[in-house]
């Protein structure tokens, strides 16, 4: 079944669809949707090749989730996970190489990198600011 036909079927009745009052855009809770926007471009359900980024269970690093084409009709075996815990720059390089070498969707490369950097940035420890006191006069 083509992606366009799948989108026409799930467009208005997806379990991942989230509608908010007074907001024209619809949101999505699909785990393979990088921007959480309900649109055919970012929907991971309808595309054969989809990528997702999630935080690693240890709290440091990220997991790269991707769909395997081999198990397209077996949803349980469809997803594969690659843990990337070595460091921010190395993780970003690994994501770039994965997208390029496996011919995953190039249009989602920047969205994947942005999501990964946001997760890695949120995992940094917060440094408390020092309060500098003025000398009494």
PATI-122519 format. One record per atom (N, C-alpha, C): x, y, z; residue number from 1; residue in one letter. Coordinates in nm, 3 decimals. Example, Ala and Ser with C-alpha at 12.3 -4.5 7.8 and 13.67 -1.06 7.14 Angstrom:
2
+---------+---------+---------+-----+------+
|      px |      py |      pz | pos | code |
+---------+---------+---------+-----+------+
|   1.319 |  -0.569 |   0.780 |   1 |    A |
|   1.230 |  -0.450 |   0.780 |   1 |    A |
|   1.320 |  -0.330 |   0.780 |   1 |    A |
|   1.285 |  -0.225 |   0.708 |   2 |    S |
|   1.367 |  -0.106 |   0.714 |   2 |    S |
|   1.290 |   0.003 |   0.787 |   2 |    S |
+---------+---------+---------+-----+------+
//
This chain:
137
+---------+---------+---------+-----+------+
|      px |      py |      pz | pos | code |
+---------+---------+---------+-----+------+
|   0.085 |  -0.117 |   0.000 |   1 |    X |
|   0.000 |   0.000 |   0.000 |   1 |    X |
|   0.090 |   0.124 |   0.000 |   1 |    X |
|   0.056 |   0.222 |  -0.079 |   2 |    X |
|   0.139 |   0.342 |  -0.090 |   2 |    X |
|   0.126 |   0.429 |   0.034 |   2 |    X |
|   0.225 |   0.515 |   0.054 |   3 |    X |
|   0.222 |   0.603 |   0.171 |   3 |    X |
|   0.108 |   0.704 |   0.163 |   3 |    X |
|   0.076 |   0.748 |   0.042 |   4 |    X |
|  -0.034 |   0.843 |   0.026 |   4 |    X |
|  -0.168 |   0.781 |   0.065 |   4 |    X |
|  -0.189 |   0.658 |   0.026 |   5 |    X |
|  -0.312 |   0.589 |   0.061 |   5 |    X |
|  -0.319 |   0.563 |   0.211 |   5 |    X |
|  -0.207 |   0.523 |   0.270 |   6 |    X |
|  -0.203 |   0.502 |   0.415 |   6 |    X |
|  -0.234 |   0.632 |   0.489 |   6 |    X |
|  -0.180 |   0.743 |   0.439 |   7 |    X |
|  -0.205 |   0.872 |   0.504 |   7 |    X |
|  -0.354 |   0.909 |   0.496 |   7 |    X |
|  -0.416 |   0.882 |   0.381 |   8 |    X |
|  -0.559 |   0.912 |   0.367 |   8 |    X |
|  -0.642 |   0.830 |   0.465 |   8 |    X |
|  -0.598 |   0.709 |   0.495 |   9 |    X |
|  -0.671 |   0.624 |   0.589 |   9 |    X |
|  -0.654 |   0.671 |   0.732 |   9 |    X |
|  -0.531 |   0.702 |   0.774 |  10 |    X |
|  -0.506 |   0.735 |   0.915 |  10 |    X |
|  -0.511 |   0.884 |   0.945 |  10 |    X |
|  -0.534 |   0.966 |   0.847 |  11 |    X |
|  -0.525 |   1.112 |   0.865 |  11 |    X |
|  -0.617 |   1.163 |   0.976 |  11 |    X |
|  -0.740 |   1.119 |   0.979 |  12 |    X |
|  -0.836 |   1.172 |   1.076 |  12 |    X |
|  -0.867 |   1.077 |   1.191 |  12 |    X |
|  -0.813 |   0.955 |   1.188 |  13 |    X |
|  -0.851 |   0.859 |   1.292 |  13 |    X |
|  -0.731 |   0.787 |   1.353 |  13 |    X |
|  -0.618 |   0.852 |   1.358 |  14 |    X |
|  -0.499 |   0.791 |   1.416 |  14 |    X |
|  -0.505 |   0.797 |   1.569 |  14 |    X |
|  -0.456 |   0.694 |   1.634 |  15 |    X |
|  -0.454 |   0.694 |   1.780 |  15 |    X |
|  -0.347 |   0.789 |   1.834 |  15 |    X |
|  -0.255 |   0.831 |   1.748 |  16 |    X |
|  -0.150 |   0.924 |   1.788 |  16 |    X |
|  -0.190 |   1.070 |   1.769 |  16 |    X |
|  -0.305 |   1.095 |   1.711 |  17 |    X |
|  -0.350 |   1.231 |   1.679 |  17 |    X |
|  -0.391 |   1.305 |   1.806 |  17 |    X |
|  -0.339 |   1.429 |   1.822 |  18 |    X |
|  -0.372 |   1.514 |   1.937 |  18 |    X |
|  -0.420 |   1.648 |   1.884 |  18 |    X |
|  -0.544 |   1.683 |   1.919 |  19 |    X |
|  -0.600 |   1.811 |   1.878 |  19 |    X |
|  -0.611 |   1.901 |   2.000 |  19 |    X |
|  -0.568 |   2.025 |   1.985 |  20 |    X |
|  -0.575 |   2.123 |   2.094 |  20 |    X |
|  -0.673 |   2.234 |   2.056 |  20 |    X |
|  -0.737 |   2.287 |   2.155 |  21 |    X |
|  -0.832 |   2.394 |   2.132 |  21 |    X |
|  -0.759 |   2.523 |   2.092 |  21 |    X |
|  -0.813 |   2.596 |   1.996 |  22 |    X |
|  -0.760 |   2.724 |   1.948 |  22 |    X |
|  -0.623 |   2.714 |   1.882 |  22 |    X |
|  -0.582 |   2.596 |   1.842 |  23 |    X |
|  -0.456 |   2.577 |   1.769 |  23 |    X |
|  -0.489 |   2.504 |   1.639 |  23 |    X |
|  -0.447 |   2.562 |   1.528 |  24 |    X |
|  -0.482 |   2.504 |   1.398 |  24 |    X |
|  -0.404 |   2.378 |   1.366 |  24 |    X |
|  -0.278 |   2.370 |   1.409 |  25 |    X |
|  -0.197 |   2.252 |   1.381 |  25 |    X |
|  -0.240 |   2.137 |   1.470 |  25 |    X |
|  -0.233 |   2.017 |   1.415 |  26 |    X |
|  -0.257 |   1.897 |   1.495 |  26 |    X |
|  -0.121 |   1.840 |   1.534 |  26 |    X |
|  -0.116 |   1.782 |   1.652 |  27 |    X |
|   0.008 |   1.724 |   1.702 |  27 |    X |
|  -0.001 |   1.572 |   1.700 |  27 |    X |
|   0.113 |   1.508 |   1.715 |  28 |    X |
|   0.119 |   1.363 |   1.710 |  28 |    X |
|   0.204 |   1.311 |   1.825 |  28 |    X |
|   0.165 |   1.197 |   1.880 |  29 |    X |
|   0.244 |   1.132 |   1.984 |  29 |    X |
|   0.314 |   1.007 |   1.930 |  29 |    X |
|   0.321 |   0.996 |   1.799 |  30 |    X |
|   0.387 |   0.884 |   1.732 |  30 |    X |
|   0.534 |   0.881 |   1.773 |  30 |    X |
|   0.585 |   0.766 |   1.822 |  31 |    X |
|   0.726 |   0.762 |   1.864 |  31 |    X |
|   0.825 |   0.783 |   1.749 |  31 |    X |
|   0.785 |   0.757 |   1.627 |  32 |    X |
|   0.873 |   0.776 |   1.512 |  32 |    X |
|   0.851 |   0.910 |   1.443 |  32 |    X |
|   0.779 |   0.999 |   1.506 |  33 |    X |
|   0.754 |   1.132 |   1.450 |  33 |    X |
|   0.851 |   1.228 |   1.518 |  33 |    X |
|   0.946 |   1.283 |   1.442 |  34 |    X |
|   1.053 |   1.364 |   1.500 |  34 |    X |
|   1.006 |   1.499 |   1.550 |  34 |    X |
|   0.913 |   1.562 |   1.480 |  35 |    X |
|   0.871 |   1.696 |   1.518 |  35 |    X |
|   0.739 |   1.699 |   1.594 |  35 |    X |
|   0.678 |   1.583 |   1.613 |  36 |    X |
|   0.549 |   1.572 |   1.681 |  36 |    X |
|   0.441 |   1.656 |   1.615 |  36 |    X |
|   0.450 |   1.671 |   1.484 |  37 |    X |
|   0.348 |   1.741 |   1.406 |  37 |    X |
|   0.277 |   1.637 |   1.321 |  37 |    X |
|   0.145 |   1.640 |   1.322 |  38 |    X |
|   0.065 |   1.542 |   1.249 |  38 |    X |
|   0.062 |   1.579 |   1.101 |  38 |    X |
|   0.159 |   1.531 |   1.026 |  39 |    X |
|   0.165 |   1.557 |   0.882 |  39 |    X |
|   0.226 |   1.434 |   0.814 |  39 |    X |
|   0.199 |   1.416 |   0.685 |  40 |    X |
|   0.253 |   1.296 |   0.619 |  40 |    X |
|   0.406 |   1.295 |   0.610 |  40 |    X |
|   0.467 |   1.411 |   0.610 |  41 |    X |
|   0.612 |   1.416 |   0.599 |  41 |    X |
|   0.680 |   1.360 |   0.724 |  41 |    X |
|   0.629 |   1.391 |   0.840 |  42 |    X |
|   0.695 |   1.351 |   0.964 |  42 |    X |
|   0.638 |   1.223 |   1.025 |  42 |    X |
|   0.531 |   1.170 |   0.970 |  43 |    X |
|   0.469 |   1.050 |   1.025 |  43 |    X |
|   0.560 |   0.930 |   1.003 |  43 |    X |
|   0.591 |   0.860 |   1.110 |  44 |    X |
|   0.677 |   0.743 |   1.099 |  44 |    X |
|   0.600 |   0.616 |   1.071 |  44 |    X |
|   0.469 |   0.619 |   1.092 |  45 |    X |
|   0.389 |   0.499 |   1.070 |  45 |    X |
|   0.377 |   0.463 |   0.923 |  45 |    X |
|   0.365 |   0.561 |   0.837 |  46 |    X |
|   0.334 |   0.532 |   0.697 |  46 |    X |
|   0.458 |   0.511 |   0.611 |  46 |    X |
|   0.574 |   0.557 |   0.655 |  47 |    X |
|   0.695 |   0.545 |   0.573 |  47 |    X |
|   0.769 |   0.415 |   0.603 |  47 |    X |
|   0.829 |   0.360 |   0.500 |  48 |    X |
|   0.904 |   0.236 |   0.517 |  48 |    X |
|   1.032 |   0.257 |   0.595 |  48 |    X |
|   1.092 |   0.374 |   0.578 |  49 |    X |
|   1.214 |   0.406 |   0.651 |  49 |    X |
|   1.186 |   0.526 |   0.740 |  49 |    X |
|   1.197 |   0.506 |   0.869 |  50 |    X |
|   1.172 |   0.614 |   0.964 |  50 |    X |
|   1.278 |   0.608 |   1.074 |  50 |    X |
|   1.308 |   0.725 |   1.129 |  51 |    X |
|   1.411 |   0.737 |   1.233 |  51 |    X |
|   1.349 |   0.809 |   1.352 |  51 |    X |
|   1.395 |   0.774 |   1.471 |  52 |    X |
|   1.352 |   0.844 |   1.592 |  52 |    X |
|   1.469 |   0.852 |   1.688 |  52 |    X |
|   1.465 |   0.951 |   1.775 |  53 |    X |
|   1.568 |   0.970 |   1.878 |  53 |    X |
|   1.497 |   0.973 |   2.012 |  53 |    X |
|   1.551 |   0.899 |   2.108 |  54 |    X |
|   1.496 |   0.902 |   2.244 |  54 |    X |
|   1.611 |   0.902 |   2.343 |  54 |    X |
|   1.588 |   0.951 |   2.466 |  55 |    X |
|   1.695 |   0.949 |   2.566 |  55 |    X |
|   1.732 |   0.807 |   2.606 |  55 |    X |
|   1.857 |   0.787 |   2.637 |  56 |    X |
|   1.904 |   0.656 |   2.682 |  56 |    X |
|   1.854 |   0.631 |   2.823 |  56 |    X |
|   1.835 |   0.504 |   2.859 |  57 |    X |
|   1.780 |   0.471 |   2.990 |  57 |    X |
|   1.875 |   0.508 |   3.104 |  57 |    X |
|   2.005 |   0.514 |   3.077 |  58 |    X |
|   2.102 |   0.548 |   3.182 |  58 |    X |
|   2.100 |   0.696 |   3.218 |  58 |    X |
|   2.038 |   0.777 |   3.133 |  59 |    X |
|   2.034 |   0.921 |   3.158 |  59 |    X |
|   2.144 |   0.997 |   3.087 |  59 |    X |
|   2.238 |   0.926 |   3.029 |  60 |    X |
|   2.345 |   0.989 |   2.952 |  60 |    X |
|   2.347 |   0.927 |   2.814 |  60 |    X |
|   2.331 |   1.009 |   2.713 |  61 |    X |
|   2.333 |   0.959 |   2.577 |  61 |    X |
|   2.193 |   0.945 |   2.519 |  61 |    X |
|   2.189 |   0.893 |   2.397 |  62 |    X |
|   2.062 |   0.880 |   2.325 |  62 |    X |
|   2.053 |   0.743 |   2.260 |  62 |    X |
|   1.931 |   0.706 |   2.222 |  63 |    X |
|   1.907 |   0.585 |   2.144 |  63 |    X |
|   1.858 |   0.626 |   2.007 |  63 |    X |
|   1.911 |   0.565 |   1.904 |  64 |    X |
|   1.866 |   0.587 |   1.768 |  64 |    X |
|   1.774 |   0.471 |   1.731 |  64 |    X |
|   1.646 |   0.500 |   1.711 |  65 |    X |
|   1.549 |   0.399 |   1.670 |  65 |    X |
|   1.528 |   0.411 |   1.520 |  65 |    X |
|   1.517 |   0.299 |   1.453 |  66 |    X |
|   1.491 |   0.303 |   1.310 |  66 |    X |
|   1.409 |   0.182 |   1.269 |  66 |    X |
|   1.340 |   0.197 |   1.157 |  67 |    X |
|   1.260 |   0.088 |   1.103 |  67 |    X |
|   1.346 |   0.004 |   1.010 |  67 |    X |
|   1.331 |  -0.127 |   1.020 |  68 |    X |
|   1.399 |  -0.217 |   0.928 |  68 |    X |
|   1.303 |  -0.249 |   0.814 |  68 |    X |
|   1.353 |  -0.246 |   0.694 |  69 |    X |
|   1.268 |  -0.279 |   0.579 |  69 |    X |
|   1.241 |  -0.428 |   0.571 |  69 |    X |
|   1.331 |  -0.508 |   0.626 |  70 |    X |
|   1.317 |  -0.653 |   0.617 |  70 |    X |
|   1.190 |  -0.702 |   0.687 |  70 |    X |
|   1.159 |  -0.642 |   0.802 |  71 |    X |
|   1.043 |  -0.684 |   0.881 |  71 |    X |
|   0.930 |  -0.583 |   0.870 |  71 |    X |
|   0.902 |  -0.542 |   0.749 |  72 |    X |
|   0.802 |  -0.438 |   0.726 |  72 |    X |
|   0.662 |  -0.482 |   0.769 |  72 |    X |
|   0.630 |  -0.609 |   0.752 |  73 |    X |
|   0.497 |  -0.658 |   0.786 |  73 |    X |
|   0.490 |  -0.723 |   0.923 |  73 |    X |
|   0.597 |  -0.711 |   1.004 |  74 |    X |
|   0.598 |  -0.765 |   1.140 |  74 |    X |
|   0.630 |  -0.651 |   1.236 |  74 |    X |
|   0.530 |  -0.586 |   1.291 |  75 |    X |
|   0.552 |  -0.466 |   1.373 |  75 |    X |
|   0.638 |  -0.488 |   1.497 |  75 |    X |
|   0.636 |  -0.607 |   1.554 |  76 |    X |
|   0.714 |  -0.632 |   1.675 |  76 |    X |
|   0.863 |  -0.632 |   1.644 |  76 |    X |
|   0.900 |  -0.689 |   1.531 |  77 |    X |
|   1.041 |  -0.698 |   1.494 |  77 |    X |
|   1.086 |  -0.583 |   1.406 |  77 |    X |
|   0.997 |  -0.489 |   1.381 |  78 |    X |
|   1.021 |  -0.381 |   1.286 |  78 |    X |
|   1.124 |  -0.280 |   1.337 |  78 |    X |
|   1.120 |  -0.247 |   1.465 |  79 |    X |
|   1.207 |  -0.143 |   1.519 |  79 |    X |
|   1.340 |  -0.200 |   1.569 |  79 |    X |
|   1.445 |  -0.126 |   1.544 |  80 |    X |
|   1.578 |  -0.160 |   1.595 |  80 |    X |
|   1.632 |  -0.038 |   1.669 |  80 |    X |
|   1.720 |  -0.063 |   1.765 |  81 |    X |
|   1.771 |   0.044 |   1.851 |  81 |    X |
|   1.922 |   0.040 |   1.854 |  81 |    X |
|   1.983 |   0.158 |   1.839 |  82 |    X |
|   2.128 |   0.171 |   1.850 |  82 |    X |
|   2.157 |   0.269 |   1.964 |  82 |    X |
|   2.222 |   0.224 |   2.073 |  83 |    X |
|   2.257 |   0.317 |   2.180 |  83 |    X |
|   2.380 |   0.399 |   2.143 |  83 |    X |
|   2.373 |   0.529 |   2.162 |  84 |    X |
|   2.485 |   0.621 |   2.135 |  84 |    X |
|   2.516 |   0.694 |   2.265 |  84 |    X |
|   2.619 |   0.647 |   2.337 |  85 |    X |
|   2.648 |   0.702 |   2.469 |  85 |    X |
|   2.790 |   0.754 |   2.483 |  85 |    X |
|   2.864 |   0.764 |   2.374 |  86 |    X |
|   3.006 |   0.802 |   2.384 |  86 |    X |
|   3.029 |   0.951 |   2.406 |  86 |    X |
|   2.943 |   1.034 |   2.355 |  87 |    X |
|   2.961 |   1.178 |   2.365 |  87 |    X |
|   2.878 |   1.247 |   2.260 |  87 |    X |
|   2.862 |   1.378 |   2.276 |  88 |    X |
|   2.772 |   1.452 |   2.189 |  88 |    X |
|   2.821 |   1.456 |   2.044 |  88 |    X |
|   2.946 |   1.493 |   2.024 |  89 |    X |
|   2.998 |   1.505 |   1.887 |  89 |    X |
|   3.002 |   1.371 |   1.816 |  89 |    X |
|   3.043 |   1.271 |   1.889 |  90 |    X |
|   3.051 |   1.137 |   1.830 |  90 |    X |
|   2.912 |   1.083 |   1.796 |  90 |    X |
|   2.815 |   1.114 |   1.881 |  91 |    X |
|   2.677 |   1.071 |   1.855 |  91 |    X |
|   2.621 |   1.139 |   1.731 |  91 |    X |
|   2.647 |   1.269 |   1.718 |  92 |    X |
|   2.600 |   1.343 |   1.601 |  92 |    X |
|   2.662 |   1.289 |   1.473 |  92 |    X |
|   2.791 |   1.259 |   1.478 |  93 |    X |
|   2.859 |   1.204 |   1.361 |  93 |    X |
|   2.802 |   1.067 |   1.325 |  93 |    X |
|   2.773 |   0.987 |   1.427 |  94 |    X |
|   2.716 |   0.854 |   1.402 |  94 |    X |
|   2.579 |   0.865 |   1.336 |  94 |    X |
|   2.499 |   0.961 |   1.379 |  95 |    X |
|   2.366 |   0.980 |   1.320 |  95 |    X |
|   2.380 |   1.021 |   1.174 |  95 |    X |
|   2.471 |   1.116 |   1.146 |  96 |    X |
|   2.492 |   1.160 |   1.008 |  96 |    X |
|   2.535 |   1.044 |   0.919 |  96 |    X |
|   2.630 |   0.965 |   0.967 |  97 |    X |
|   2.679 |   0.852 |   0.889 |  97 |    X |
|   2.570 |   0.747 |   0.868 |  97 |    X |
|   2.489 |   0.724 |   0.970 |  98 |    X |
|   2.381 |   0.625 |   0.958 |  98 |    X |
|   2.281 |   0.666 |   0.851 |  98 |    X |
|   2.242 |   0.793 |   0.854 |  99 |    X |
|   2.144 |   0.842 |   0.756 |  99 |    X |
|   2.201 |   0.834 |   0.615 |  99 |    X |
|   2.328 |   0.869 |   0.600 | 100 |    X |
|   2.389 |   0.870 |   0.467 | 100 |    X |
|   2.416 |   0.729 |   0.415 | 100 |    X |
|   2.475 |   0.644 |   0.497 | 101 |    X |
|   2.516 |   0.512 |   0.449 | 101 |    X |
|   2.398 |   0.418 |   0.427 | 101 |    X |
|   2.296 |   0.427 |   0.510 | 102 |    X |
|   2.181 |   0.338 |   0.496 | 102 |    X |
|   2.071 |   0.396 |   0.409 | 102 |    X |
|   2.097 |   0.512 |   0.353 | 103 |    X |
|   2.003 |   0.580 |   0.263 | 103 |    X |
|   1.866 |   0.601 |   0.328 | 103 |    X |
|   1.870 |   0.646 |   0.453 | 104 |    X |
|   1.746 |   0.684 |   0.518 | 104 |    X |
|   1.706 |   0.821 |   0.468 | 104 |    X |
|   1.597 |   0.872 |   0.513 | 105 |    X |
|   1.539 |   0.992 |   0.456 | 105 |    X |
|   1.625 |   1.114 |   0.486 | 105 |    X |
|   1.681 |   1.173 |   0.380 | 106 |    X |
|   1.770 |   1.287 |   0.396 | 106 |    X |
|   1.695 |   1.410 |   0.445 | 106 |    X |
|   1.566 |   1.418 |   0.414 | 107 |    X |
|   1.489 |   1.535 |   0.457 | 107 |    X |
|   1.470 |   1.539 |   0.608 | 107 |    X |
|   1.490 |   1.426 |   0.675 | 108 |    X |
|   1.475 |   1.423 |   0.821 | 108 |    X |
|   1.608 |   1.430 |   0.895 | 108 |    X |
|   1.718 |   1.446 |   0.821 | 109 |    X |
|   1.849 |   1.445 |   0.886 | 109 |    X |
|   1.865 |   1.560 |   0.985 | 109 |    X |
|   1.830 |   1.682 |   0.943 | 110 |    X |
|   1.845 |   1.797 |   1.032 | 110 |    X |
|   1.751 |   1.789 |   1.152 | 110 |    X |
|   1.629 |   1.741 |   1.129 | 111 |    X |
|   1.535 |   1.726 |   1.241 | 111 |    X |
|   1.587 |   1.624 |   1.342 | 111 |    X |
|   1.648 |   1.517 |   1.291 | 112 |    X |
|   1.706 |   1.416 |   1.379 | 112 |    X |
|   1.821 |   1.474 |   1.460 | 112 |    X |
|   1.908 |   1.549 |   1.394 | 113 |    X |
|   2.022 |   1.608 |   1.464 | 113 |    X |
|   1.976 |   1.711 |   1.567 | 113 |    X |
|   1.875 |   1.789 |   1.534 | 114 |    X |
|   1.825 |   1.888 |   1.630 | 114 |    X |
|   1.764 |   1.822 |   1.753 | 114 |    X |
|   1.688 |   1.716 |   1.732 | 115 |    X |
|   1.627 |   1.647 |   1.845 | 115 |    X |
|   1.735 |   1.583 |   1.932 | 115 |    X |
|   1.836 |   1.524 |   1.869 | 116 |    X |
|   1.945 |   1.462 |   1.944 | 116 |    X |
|   2.021 |   1.566 |   2.025 | 116 |    X |
|   2.050 |   1.681 |   1.965 | 117 |    X |
|   2.125 |   1.783 |   2.038 | 117 |    X |
|   2.042 |   1.840 |   2.152 | 117 |    X |
|   1.910 |   1.852 |   2.134 | 118 |    X |
|   1.825 |   1.902 |   2.242 | 118 |    X |
|   1.822 |   1.804 |   2.359 | 118 |    X |
|   1.816 |   1.675 |   2.329 | 119 |    X |
|   1.816 |   1.575 |   2.437 | 119 |    X |
|   1.950 |   1.574 |   2.508 | 119 |    X |
|   2.060 |   1.579 |   2.432 | 120 |    X |
|   2.193 |   1.580 |   2.493 | 120 |    X |
|   2.214 |   1.706 |   2.576 | 120 |    X |
|   2.162 |   1.820 |   2.528 | 121 |    X |
|   2.174 |   1.945 |   2.603 | 121 |    X |
|   2.096 |   1.938 |   2.734 | 121 |    X |
|   1.982 |   1.871 |   2.731 | 122 |    X |
|   1.901 |   1.861 |   2.853 | 122 |    X |
|   1.964 |   1.768 |   2.956 | 122 |    X |
|   2.054 |   1.681 |   2.912 | 123 |    X |
|   2.118 |   1.588 |   3.004 | 123 |    X |
|   2.242 |   1.645 |   3.071 | 123 |    X |
|   2.283 |   1.764 |   3.030 | 124 |    X |
|   2.400 |   1.826 |   3.093 | 124 |    X |
|   2.368 |   1.864 |   3.237 | 124 |    X |
|   2.467 |   1.855 |   3.325 | 125 |    X |
|   2.442 |   1.900 |   3.463 | 125 |    X |
|   2.429 |   2.052 |   3.469 | 125 |    X |
|   2.342 |   2.099 |   3.556 | 126 |    X |
|   2.321 |   2.243 |   3.571 | 126 |    X |
|   2.425 |   2.297 |   3.668 | 126 |    X |
|   2.500 |   2.396 |   3.623 | 127 |    X |
|   2.602 |   2.459 |   3.707 | 127 |    X |
|   2.537 |   2.574 |   3.783 | 127 |    X |
|   2.543 |   2.571 |   3.917 | 128 |    X |
|   2.481 |   2.681 |   3.992 | 128 |    X |
|   2.558 |   2.811 |   3.974 | 128 |    X |
|   2.485 |   2.919 |   3.961 | 129 |    X |
|   2.548 |   3.050 |   3.944 | 129 |    X |
|   2.593 |   3.102 |   4.080 | 129 |    X |
|   2.708 |   3.167 |   4.080 | 130 |    X |
|   2.759 |   3.226 |   4.204 | 130 |    X |
|   2.695 |   3.362 |   4.225 | 130 |    X |
|   2.666 |   3.390 |   4.348 | 131 |    X |
|   2.615 |   3.523 |   4.382 | 131 |    X |
|   2.732 |   3.608 |   4.429 | 131 |    X |
|   2.760 |   3.712 |   4.355 | 132 |    X |
|   2.868 |   3.802 |   4.393 | 132 |    X |
|   2.809 |   3.911 |   4.482 | 132 |    X |
|   2.864 |   3.920 |   4.603 | 133 |    X |
|   2.815 |   4.019 |   4.699 | 133 |    X |
|   2.896 |   4.148 |   4.685 | 133 |    X |
|   2.827 |   4.257 |   4.695 | 134 |    X |
|   2.896 |   4.385 |   4.692 | 134 |    X |
|   2.960 |   4.409 |   4.828 | 134 |    X |
|   3.075 |   4.476 |   4.825 | 135 |    X |
|   3.143 |   4.507 |   4.950 | 135 |    X |
|   3.066 |   4.617 |   5.022 | 135 |    X |
|   3.049 |   4.603 |   5.152 | 136 |    X |
|   2.979 |   4.709 |   5.226 | 136 |    X |
|   3.062 |   4.837 |   5.228 | 136 |    X |
|   2.995 |   4.949 |   5.216 | 137 |    X |
|   3.067 |   5.077 |   5.212 | 137 |    X |
|   3.071 |   5.141 |   5.349 | 137 |    X |
+---------+---------+---------+-----+------+
//
